[in-house]
Amino acid sequence: MQNMFPTIIKFLVLLSLFLYSCTTTKPESEPLHPASSYYKSGLEYLKKGQMLHAENNFIRSIELDANYAPAHEGLARVLLEKGQLHEAALHVNRALQLDSGWLPAQLLKGRIELQRGNYEKAVSLLRQTIAKSKTAKATGNRKEMMASALYWIGVARFRQGNWAEAERVFAAYLRIDPSNGSAKEYWQQAAENRKLLEDKPEWIRELTLKPEITRGQLALLLYNTLLPMLKKNNADSALFGSGFANNDSLIVCELNKFNLMPLYPDSTFKAGKKAVRGDLALALGQVLNGGETKTASVQPMVFDDVARVFPFYAYVNRLVALQIMLPVNEHVFGTHRPLNGLEALRAIEKTKLIVRKR
């Protein structure tokens, strides 16, 4: 009997533990904050491009908790996509007031300034995102926010026309995320533009930053880049810089000799008028055909905005076939669309390369 006593004691201890476990209520997990739930749903809709559903979820999140910073940041994202920059800025500032360490809001603040065209301010804010992500008070996915900030800094430099810096930034980003196709395209284009401009004078560099150029500026560009290569001007003929007014007659006369930029029917050149893609297509078409109106046969493409008038119709087809100038879409070449400086220089340099290979 004495030998069984320890066994009985052990049994009683185990029994008491079993009964305790059966009668004790297990602690339940803390329920998810309703505002957080709607915020996460809003992010999912945002990823799918369902802006209305995303906006409604972010608004509902704010209604449940007006002091929930991520909800204000989420709504600001939608407003940015809709182009409502002022409203987006109000919500992103509110998010940072509530949680100064919320990295997505800091990143979004930089993106809003980028959209406004305030590139230096945008870069400063995005750099702050990177710096803030290294502090203890930062909240959000730090690595993701740092990479995103770097990407948008690259976009800002690209839009500024700072090709060397844009190339460097996107190269750094691609070391973090080499699979990002958009970053890769930006990096390649920045590298190409840097090489395109590395031996060009300052006035041409400035011209390439203009979203629209005039016929006078296009004439200067053609005169200074195409005519020397084609040996069309005399050996002692001076090349003019960025000014047009004092030398317009001579430049127009030189270009008109080779039908590069013909006068209007009223015998005026209209140097101050906006240049269009059709002006450049006519000039480059003439150059490719050695100044003659005949053109090599290419598979004809039909564009709704290009009249089937010889030789212009053939010029456009050839330029597109050689990828010197690309159409706006499958059915529109963009003949009457304003011409920007970078597109003009890029097309001219491609034409020069083809002519040199003859």
Secondary structure per residue as TSV (DSSP state, phi and psi in degrees):
chain	resnum	aa	ss	phi	psi
A	1	M	-	360.0	-43.4
A	2	Q	G	-62.3	-31.5
A	3	N	G	-69.5	-25.9
A	4	M	G	-83.9	-13.4
A	5	F	H	-59.7	-46.1
A	6	P	H	-61.9	-36.1
A	7	T	H	-65.2	-40.1
A	8	I	H	-65.4	-43.0
A	9	I	H	-59.0	-45.1
A	10	K	H	-61.3	-40.5
A	11	F	H	-63.9	-43.7
A	12	L	H	-63.7	-37.9
A	13	V	H	-64.0	-47.0
A	14	L	H	-62.6	-39.4
A	15	L	H	-64.2	-41.8
A	16	S	H	-65.2	-37.9
A	17	L	H	-66.0	-40.4
A	18	F	H	-62.9	-47.2
A	19	L	H	-64.0	-36.4
A	20	Y	H	-63.6	-41.2
A	21	S	H	-67.9	-30.3
A	22	C	H	-77.1	-31.9
A	23	T	H	-93.1	-15.4
A	24	T	S	-85.7	130.8
A	25	T	-	-78.1	130.6
A	26	K	-	-75.8	138.7
A	27	P	-	-66.1	134.0
A	28	E	-	-84.3	150.5
A	29	S	-	-68.5	146.6
A	30	E	-	-65.6	129.3
A	31	P	-	-63.8	148.4
A	32	L	-	-68.6	136.9
A	33	H	-	-61.0	128.1
A	34	P	H	-54.8	-39.5
A	35	A	H	-63.0	-39.0
A	36	S	H	-65.1	-38.8
A	37	S	H	-62.0	-45.7
A	38	Y	H	-68.5	-34.6
A	39	Y	H	-61.6	-45.9
A	40	K	H	-64.9	-37.5
A	41	S	H	-64.4	-39.2
A	42	G	H	-61.7	-39.7
A	43	L	H	-63.3	-39.6
A	44	E	H	-64.2	-43.5
A	45	Y	H	-65.2	-35.9
A	46	L	H	-62.9	-41.8
A	47	K	H	-62.3	-32.7
A	48	K	T	-84.2	-4.6
A	49	G	T	79.6	12.7
A	50	Q	-	-90.7	80.0
A	51	M	H	-63.7	-41.1
A	52	L	H	-63.3	-45.1
A	53	H	H	-64.4	-40.4
A	54	A	H	-62.6	-47.3
A	55	E	H	-59.8	-44.1
A	56	N	H	-62.1	-39.1
A	57	N	H	-69.3	-39.8
A	58	F	H	-66.5	-39.6
A	59	I	H	-63.9	-42.9
A	60	R	H	-62.6	-37.0
A	61	S	H	-62.7	-41.0
A	62	I	H	-68.0	-38.1
A	63	E	H	-61.2	-36.6
A	64	L	H	-75.5	-32.4
A	65	D	-	-154.2	97.5
A	66	A	T	-66.5	-14.2
A	67	N	T	-101.7	16.8
A	68	Y	-	-90.7	102.1
A	69	A	H	-56.0	-46.9
A	70	P	H	-57.2	-32.5
A	71	A	H	-64.3	-40.9
A	72	H	H	-65.7	-40.5
A	73	E	H	-64.4	-41.3
A	74	G	H	-63.1	-43.7
A	75	L	H	-64.4	-36.5
A	76	A	H	-62.8	-35.1
A	77	R	H	-60.0	-46.3
A	78	V	H	-63.1	-44.8
A	79	L	H	-63.2	-35.8
A	80	L	H	-63.5	-43.8
A	81	E	H	-62.2	-32.2
A	82	K	T	-83.6	-4.0
A	83	G	T	81.9	10.5
A	84	Q	-	-90.8	75.4
A	85	L	H	-67.6	-38.7
A	86	H	H	-63.8	-47.4
A	87	E	H	-64.5	-38.6
A	88	A	H	-62.0	-41.7
A	89	A	H	-64.3	-37.7
A	90	L	H	-60.8	-45.0
A	91	H	H	-72.6	-36.0
A	92	V	H	-71.0	-33.7
A	93	N	H	-67.8	-37.6
A	94	R	H	-64.2	-40.9
A	95	A	H	-60.2	-40.9
A	96	L	H	-74.5	-27.6
A	97	Q	H	-65.8	-39.4
A	98	L	H	-75.9	-34.7
A	99	D	-	-149.7	93.0
A	100	S	T	-64.4	-15.5
A	101	G	T	-95.6	2.8
A	102	W	B	-73.8	100.1
A	103	L	H	-61.0	-40.5
A	104	P	H	-57.4	-33.9
A	105	A	H	-70.9	-41.0
A	106	Q	H	-61.8	-42.5
A	107	L	H	-62.7	-44.1
A	108	L	H	-65.9	-34.0
A	109	K	H	-61.0	-40.4
A	110	G	H	-66.3	-39.3
A	111	R	H	-66.0	-34.9
A	112	I	H	-63.9	-44.3
A	113	E	H	-65.8	-33.8
A	114	L	H	-62.4	-43.3
A	115	Q	H	-66.9	-30.3
A	116	R	H	-75.6	-11.9
A	117	G	T	88.8	8.0
A	118	N	-	-88.4	75.3
A	119	Y	H	-65.6	-43.3
A	120	E	H	-66.5	-39.8
A	121	K	H	-65.0	-40.3
A	122	A	H	-61.4	-45.5
A	123	V	H	-61.7	-41.4
A	124	S	H	-61.2	-44.7
A	125	L	H	-66.9	-38.4
A	126	L	H	-69.4	-35.6
A	127	R	H	-66.5	-34.6
A	128	Q	H	-63.8	-34.8
A	129	T	H	-60.8	-44.3
A	130	I	H	-64.6	-44.1
A	131	A	H	-65.5	-42.4
A	132	K	H	-66.9	-29.9
A	133	S	T	-66.8	-15.5
A	134	K	T	-93.0	-0.7
A	135	T	S	-95.6	162.1
A	136	A	T	-70.1	-27.3
A	137	K	T	-83.9	-4.7
A	138	A	-	-66.3	137.4
A	139	T	B	-124.3	149.0
A	140	G	S	109.2	174.6
A	141	N	-	-74.2	101.6
A	142	R	H	-61.9	-48.2
A	143	K	H	-62.8	-43.0
A	144	E	H	-65.2	-40.9
A	145	M	H	-67.7	-38.3
A	146	M	H	-63.1	-43.8
A	147	A	H	-65.3	-43.2
A	148	S	H	-63.2	-41.6
A	149	A	H	-61.4	-41.5
A	150	L	H	-62.8	-41.7
A	151	Y	H	-59.1	-47.9
A	152	W	H	-73.3	-26.2
A	153	I	H	-63.8	-41.3
A	154	G	H	-61.2	-41.1
A	155	V	H	-63.3	-41.6
A	156	A	H	-61.6	-45.7
A	157	R	H	-65.2	-35.5
A	158	F	H	-64.1	-46.0
A	159	R	H	-68.5	-25.3
A	160	Q	H	-74.3	-17.5
A	161	G	T	82.9	16.2
A	162	N	-	-88.4	78.3
A	163	W	H	-66.2	-40.3
A	164	A	H	-63.4	-44.0
A	165	E	H	-69.3	-39.8
A	166	A	H	-61.9	-41.4
A	167	E	H	-61.3	-43.2
A	168	R	H	-66.2	-43.2
A	169	V	H	-66.6	-44.4
A	170	F	H	-69.7	-30.2
A	171	A	H	-62.9	-40.5
A	172	A	H	-66.7	-41.0
A	173	Y	H	-63.6	-41.7
A	174	L	H	-66.6	-20.9
A	175	R	H	-70.7	-24.9
A	176	I	H	-86.1	-44.5
A	177	D	-	-134.2	81.4
A	178	P	T	-68.9	-10.7
A	179	S	T	-91.7	-2.6
A	180	N	-	-75.5	107.7
A	181	G	H	-66.6	-37.4
A	182	S	H	-63.9	-44.2
A	183	A	H	-63.9	-38.8
A	184	K	H	-64.3	-40.4
A	185	E	H	-66.6	-43.1
A	186	Y	H	-59.7	-44.2
A	187	W	H	-62.6	-45.5
A	188	Q	H	-64.6	-43.0
A	189	Q	H	-67.5	-39.2
A	190	A	H	-62.5	-41.7
A	191	A	H	-63.5	-42.7
A	192	E	H	-63.5	-44.3
A	193	N	H	-66.3	-37.4
A	194	R	H	-61.1	-46.3
A	195	K	H	-65.9	-35.7
A	196	L	H	-62.2	-34.6
A	197	L	H	-105.1	-1.8
A	198	E	T	-64.6	-23.5
A	199	D	T	-115.2	17.7
A	200	K	S	-96.1	147.1
A	201	P	-	-67.3	164.9
A	202	E	H	-61.7	-37.2
A	203	W	H	-66.6	-31.4
A	204	I	H	-72.9	-39.2
A	205	R	H	-58.2	-43.3
A	206	E	H	-67.3	-36.1
A	207	L	H	-64.2	-35.7
A	208	T	T	-70.8	-13.4
A	209	L	T	-87.6	-7.1
A	210	K	-	-83.7	128.3
A	211	P	S	-69.8	-21.4
A	212	E	S	-141.6	137.9
A	213	I	-	-121.7	162.4
A	214	T	B	-91.9	169.0
A	215	R	H	-63.9	-34.0
A	216	G	H	-65.3	-41.4
A	217	Q	H	-67.5	-38.1
A	218	L	H	-64.7	-39.8
A	219	A	H	-61.2	-43.9
A	220	L	H	-60.7	-42.3
A	221	L	H	-63.5	-45.2
A	222	L	H	-64.4	-42.3
A	223	Y	H	-64.2	-39.4
A	224	N	H	-87.5	-15.7
A	225	T	H	-114.8	-40.8
A	226	L	H	-88.1	-46.6
A	227	L	H	-62.2	-40.5
A	228	P	H	-61.0	-41.7
A	229	M	H	-65.1	-37.4
A	230	L	H	-83.3	-3.4
A	231	K	T	56.4	41.1
A	232	K	-	-85.7	-28.8
A	233	N	S	-95.1	160.0
A	234	N	-	-65.1	157.5
A	235	A	T	-60.6	-34.0
A	236	D	T	-97.7	12.4
A	237	S	-	-76.5	126.5
A	238	A	-	-76.7	144.6
A	239	L	-	-98.7	129.2
A	240	F	-	-86.5	153.0
A	241	G	-	-82.7	-136.2
A	242	S	S	-82.1	-13.1
A	243	G	-	-81.1	148.6
A	244	F	-	-123.8	-32.9
A	245	A	G	-57.5	-43.9
A	246	N	G	-77.0	-18.0
A	247	N	G	-123.5	14.5
A	248	D	H	-61.4	-39.4
A	249	S	H	-61.9	-46.1
A	250	L	H	-66.4	-43.6
A	251	I	H	-64.4	-45.9
A	252	V	H	-61.3	-40.6
A	253	C	H	-62.9	-45.0
A	254	E	H	-62.6	-45.9
A	255	L	H	-67.4	-37.0
A	256	N	H	-69.7	-23.7
A	257	K	H	-60.2	-31.7
A	258	F	T	-112.4	16.5
A	259	N	T	57.3	29.8
A	260	L	S	-75.7	-42.9
A	261	M	S	-138.5	86.1
A	262	P	-	-67.1	159.9
A	263	L	-	-73.4	163.8
A	264	Y	-	-73.1	165.0
A	265	P	T	-55.6	-26.3
A	266	D	T	-88.1	15.5
A	267	S	S	67.0	24.0
A	268	T	-	-112.5	155.0
A	269	F	-	-95.9	-33.0
A	270	K	-	59.0	63.9
A	271	A	T	-62.1	-30.2
A	272	G	T	-84.6	-6.0
A	273	K	S	-74.1	146.1
A	274	K	B	-60.8	132.7
A	275	A	-	-75.8	144.5
A	276	V	B	-118.6	166.2
A	277	R	H	-60.3	-30.1
A	278	G	H	-64.1	-33.7
A	279	D	H	-61.0	-45.4
A	280	L	H	-70.0	-38.5
A	281	A	H	-61.5	-39.8
A	282	L	H	-65.8	-43.7
A	283	A	H	-64.9	-48.2
A	284	L	H	-70.4	-32.5
A	285	G	H	-61.7	-40.6
A	286	Q	H	-64.3	-41.7
A	287	V	H	-64.1	-44.8
A	288	L	H	-62.8	-27.3
A	289	N	T	-100.0	18.4
A	290	G	T	63.3	27.3
A	291	G	T	86.3	-3.3
A	292	E	-	-96.2	161.6
A	293	T	S	-85.0	-13.8
A	294	K	-	-75.7	153.9
A	295	T	-	-138.6	152.5
A	296	A	-	-66.6	151.1
A	297	S	-	-75.5	128.0
A	298	V	-	-131.4	161.0
A	299	Q	-	-60.8	115.5
A	300	P	-	-65.3	137.2
A	301	M	-	-116.0	139.1
A	302	V	-	-100.9	117.9
A	303	F	-	-114.2	137.1
A	304	D	T	-64.0	-25.4
A	305	D	T	-105.1	12.4
A	306	V	S	-117.6	112.2
A	307	A	-	-66.6	143.9
A	308	R	-	-81.7	64.4
A	309	V	-	-112.3	123.6
A	310	F	T	-78.6	135.2
A	311	P	T	-98.0	-4.1
A	312	F	H	-58.8	-41.4
A	313	Y	H	-58.1	-42.7
A	314	A	H	-69.4	-36.5
A	315	Y	H	-60.5	-48.0
A	316	V	H	-60.6	-43.8
A	317	N	H	-60.2	-41.6
A	318	R	H	-70.4	-41.0
A	319	L	H	-62.0	-39.6
A	320	V	H	-70.0	-42.0
A	321	A	H	-62.3	-35.8
A	322	L	T	-86.8	-0.6
A	323	Q	T	58.2	33.1
A	324	I	S	-78.8	-42.1
A	325	M	S	-131.4	133.2
A	326	L	-	-101.2	145.7
A	327	P	-	-71.0	159.8
A	328	V	S	-66.6	-43.5
A	329	N	S	-153.5	-170.8
A	330	E	S	-59.4	-30.8
A	331	H	S	-113.5	-4.4
A	332	V	-	-129.0	122.4
A	333	F	-	-80.7	-34.8
A	334	G	-	93.4	37.3
A	335	T	T	-54.9	-43.3
A	336	H	T	-98.1	9.2
A	337	R	S	-79.0	144.9
A	338	P	B	-57.2	145.0
A	339	L	-	-98.1	131.8
A	340	N	-	-98.0	158.2
A	341	G	H	-63.2	-40.1
A	342	L	H	-67.5	-42.7
A	343	E	H	-61.2	-41.3
A	344	A	H	-62.9	-49.0
A	345	L	H	-64.7	-41.5
A	346	R	H	-61.1	-43.4
A	347	A	H	-66.9	-38.5
A	348	I	H	-64.1	-44.5
A	349	E	H	-66.2	-36.5
A	350	K	H	-64.9	-39.7
A	351	T	H	-64.9	-43.7
A	352	K	H	-59.8	-40.7
A	353	L	H	-62.3	-41.1
A	354	I	H	-67.8	-43.0
A	355	V	H	-64.5	-39.2
A	356	R	H	-62.9	-28.9
A	357	K	T	-81.0	-5.4
A	358	R	-	-66.7	360.0
